[in-house]
């Protein structure tokens, strides 16, 4: 394998790893948001970027426990949850 091919391969693998971790949800979020996911967004796979858009659209209807888990995991800001979704804490 020549050096250029190897460096390109490593770079591509790095991008894939970063992209896949960007859509990873913690166990706490999966547990707290399971019912909300099933109710509003089950048509989307957990690793699909469209899931984030779906959950954002459903934001005002999400359960408090799901919103708290999303905030605590850094997936959503508290400001977004209060100003855009209308949740209070």
C-alpha positions in Angstrom: 0.0 0.0 0.0 1.5 3.3 -0.9 1.6 6.2 1.6 -1.0 8.3 -0.2 -3.6 5.6 -0.3 -3.0 4.7 3.3 -3.4 8.3 4.5 -6.6 8.7 2.4 -8.0 5.5 3.9 -7.2 6.7 7.5 -8.8 10.1 6.8 -12.0 8.5 5.5 -12.2 6.1 8.4 -11.8 9.1 10.8 -14.7 10.9 9.1 -16.9 7.8 9.4 -16.1 7.4 13.1 -16.8 11.1 13.8 -20.1 11.0 11.8 -21.3 7.8 13.5 -20.5 9.2 17.0 -22.4 12.4 16.2 -25.6 10.4 16.0 -25.0 8.3 19.1 -27.4 8.6 22.0 -26.5 7.7 25.5 -28.3 5.0 27.4 -30.0 7.6 29.6 -31.4 9.3 26.5 -32.6 6.1 24.9 -34.3 5.1 28.2 -35.9 8.4 28.9 -37.0 9.0 25.3 -38.1 5.5 24.3 -41.9 6.2 24.5 -41.5 9.6 22.8 -39.4 8.0 20.0 -42.1 5.3 19.5 -44.9 7.8 19.5 -43.4 10.5 17.3 -40.4 9.3 15.4 -40.2 5.5 15.1 -40.1 5.8 11.3 -36.5 7.0 11.7 -33.5 4.8 12.5 -31.5 5.8 15.6 -28.4 6.5 13.4 -30.4 8.6 10.8 -29.9 12.3 10.9 -33.6 12.8 10.2 -34.4 11.5 13.7 -33.0 14.7 15.2 -35.2 16.8 12.9 -38.2 14.7 13.9 -37.5 14.9 17.6 -37.0 18.7 17.2 -40.4 19.0 15.5 -42.0 17.0 18.3 -40.1 19.0 20.9 -43.1 20.7 22.5 -44.8 17.3 22.9 -41.8 15.4 24.3 -42.0 14.2 27.9 -40.2 16.1 30.6 -37.9 13.1 31.4 -36.9 12.9 27.7 -36.2 16.7 27.5 -34.1 16.6 30.7 -32.1 13.6 29.4 -31.5 15.4 26.1 -30.4 18.5 28.0 -28.1 16.6 30.4 -26.5 14.7 27.5 -25.8 18.0 25.6 -28.1 17.0 22.7 -30.3 20.0 23.3 -29.7 23.3 25.1 -31.9 24.3 28.0 -32.6 27.6 26.1 -34.0 25.7 23.1 -36.1 23.5 25.3 -37.6 26.5 27.1 -37.9 29.1 24.3 -38.6 26.9 21.2 -40.3 23.9 22.8 -42.0 25.7 25.7 -40.9 23.4 28.5 -40.4 24.9 31.9 -37.9 23.8 34.6 
